[in-house]
Amino acid sequence: MDLVRASLEDMKAEDVVEIDLAGKTSIADAMVVATGRSDRHVGAIADRLIKELKDNGFGAPRVEGMPACDWVLIDGGDVIAHIFRPEVRSFYNLEKMWGEDRPAESAKA
């Protein structure tokens, strides 16, 4: 998580929010939501984060949304990063969807 946070800070991502997913889902341990000022800024932030993950031994993350750069999702395994343009982030409001009031994932029998 520290690597993701540092990369986002270095690239001047805005409104960075970290969401602890422990007990809420099995897809990841944490989610990071951040905003870029434009599609070019979103793409640059995503490129840097992908490179940092690869360079630090996390393998090649799965990436969605790079062509348009409205919303780029980077699945780094334990951490999922969402990088949005401001109006797209407002529309999807992932922080509310995955926030504190989300019920825990039920155990499968």
CORCORKA-V752043 format. One record per helix or strand of 2 or more residues. SS is the DSSP state (hx for helix, st for strand). FROM is the first residue (numbers start at 0). LEN is the number of residues. If there is no record, write none. Layout:
BEGIN
ss = [SS | SS]
from = [FROM | FROM]
len = [LEN | LEN]
END
This chain:
BEGIN
ss = [hx | st | st | hx | st | st | st | hx | hx]
from = [1 | 13 | 29 | 38 | 61 | 70 | 78 | 85 | 93]
len = [9 | 7 | 7 | 17 | 3 | 5 | 7 | 7 | 4]
END
